[in-house]
Amino acid sequence: MSDVKNLRLASRIIHAGQRTCPLTGAVATPIYQTSTFAFKDTDEGAARFGGTDPGYKYTRLGNPTVAALEECIADLEGGCGALAASTGMAAVHTVYFSLLGAGAHVVGTDALYGASRMILEKEYSRFGVTGSFVDTSDAGNVEKAMRPETKLVFVESPANPTLKLCDIAAIAEIAHRHGALLAVDNTFATPLLQRPLELGADVVLHSMTKFLNGHSDVVAGVVVAKDPVLFARLRSVHVNVGPTMDPHQAWLVFRGVKTLGLRLEKAQANALEVARFLEAHPKVSWVRYPFLPSHPQHDLARRQMSGGGAIVSFGVKGGLDAGRTLMNSVKLATLAVSLGGVETLIEHPASMTHASVPRAEREKAEITDDLVRIALGCEDALDLCEDLEQALAKA
Ligand SMILES: Cc1ncc(COP(=O)(O)O)c(C=O)c1O
C-alpha cells in the first residue's frame, strides 16, 4: 500500500512503510542485511553523496529495512520524519546532542527515566549543560524553571514510574514562548493513546524496546520531529555520530509494531482490571492508573489520552518489605525491569530503574520506597489477579 494517509491509525500501524517488493513480490519487507550499496558508475556515486540522487549509499546513512520502520513511526506520530536508534537511550542522546550546546539549560520532568536524567547530570554537565528537574504535572513549575538559556523542555507523560501526567499543550506553549523546544518521551502512551506533536510538541521519542516492539526481545529507540528543518538537524547528528539501527533489529521492530493495536488493547484492558482489583484490596495502600477516577489528573488523562495505558503503580501496606515479599512471591508476573511486552513484568523502581537518582531527589519526585510498578502483558486478567492475590496474601 503506497498511500496510507486516508487510513485510520489501526490500519496505518499495519500498512505505513510497508511495500511489496518490486523484484520478488515479497509481502514482508526484506532484511537488507548489507553495510554498503553498489553504484553503477562514479556519476551515480557522486550524485548519491551530493544529494541529487536519493538512493542508498551506506547503512549508517540509510537502509531500506530501517527506512520502512522509520516511515511507519513517522506516520503514526504525525511527524515529518523519524530516526531509528540502536536503543531508547541512543534516541535520547540524539535529541540532547542535537539541541544542546555549552551552557544550555534543560527543564525536565523530575521522574524522568533514570538514565535520561543521569546523562544530563553526570555527562552533559561536563560541557556546562545544566538541568532543572521539576514536577511537570503542574505546568506552573515549568514556567518558573525556565531561564533565558533554556533550550529544551523534556517531559515524560505518563511519567515513569509515578504515572503523573503533563499537560502537553500547556507546556508546549510555555516552552515556545521562552524560545525553547519541547520533546516528549511517549514510550508509556504510544502514538495510539497520545499524540504529542498534535498537542504542540516539537520532538517525540520512544524506547521502542517497550510497546512498539512489544516482545521483550529487542532494544531499540526512535526520534520523530514535526518540522523538516529540525528533522534535518537531528538527522545530521544521528547519522554522523552513529547511534543508528541495524537492519535485522529494524525488521524485528517493524514486525512487532504491526500488532501494537491488538497487544495494547488487551494489555490496557488487563491494566484497568488489575488497577481496580488492587484498589479494592485491603493490603494495598494506594494505586495510580491514569484512567482510574482516583488518579489526581484523571480529567487531563481523559482529555489528552485515548486510553490509560498498560502500566499500574501501587504501594503495599507494610512498605518496602511487604512489596519485596509480593515481588518475590508472584508466579505469573516476572520480576524484571522493562515494560510493554506481551508478558507481565513487575519491578521495584527505587532499587532498580531509578536507583541512579539520589534518594532525596527520588522522594521529591514521589518515587517512594513502597512503589511497585507492574507492566501488564496480554495474559488473561483473571490469572493475573489470582497471581497478585496469592502474592499479596504472603505480603
Ligand atoms: C520512558 C523510558 N524512556 C527511555 C528509556 C530508555 O530506553 P532503552 O532501555 O531502550 O535504551 C526507557 C527504558 O526503560 C524508558 O522507560
The ligand as a MOL file (V3000), in Angstrom:
LIG
                    3D

  0  0  0     0  0            999 V3000
M  V30 BEGIN CTAB
M  V30 COUNTS 16 16 0 0 0
M  V30 BEGIN ATOM
M  V30 1 C 10.3430 6.0450 29.4710 0
M  V30 2 C 11.6630 5.4940 29.0100 0
M  V30 3 N 12.4310 6.2180 28.1910 0
M  V30 4 C 13.6300 5.7630 27.7550 0
M  V30 5 C 14.1120 4.5310 28.1480 0
M  V30 6 C 15.4510 4.0500 27.6440 0
M  V30 7 O 15.2490 3.0860 26.6530 0
M  V30 8 P 16.2550 1.8520 26.3210 0
M  V30 9 O 16.3150 0.9940 27.5340 0
M  V30 10 O 15.6110 1.1990 25.1460 0
M  V30 11 O 17.5820 2.4460 25.9990 0
M  V30 12 C 13.3310 3.7370 28.9950 0
M  V30 13 C 13.8230 2.4070 29.4170 0
M  V30 14 O 13.2620 1.7710 30.2900 0
M  V30 15 C 12.0790 4.2280 29.4390 0
M  V30 16 O 11.2900 3.5060 30.2640 0
M  V30 END ATOM
M  V30 BEGIN BOND
M  V30 1 1 1 2
M  V30 2 1 2 3
M  V30 3 2 2 15
M  V30 4 2 3 4
M  V30 5 1 4 5
M  V30 6 1 5 6
M  V30 7 2 5 12
M  V30 8 1 6 7
M  V30 9 1 7 8
M  V30 10 2 8 9
M  V30 11 1 8 10
M  V30 12 1 8 11
M  V30 13 1 12 13
M  V30 14 1 12 15
M  V30 15 2 13 14
M  V30 16 1 15 16
M  V30 END BOND
M  V30 END CTAB
M  END
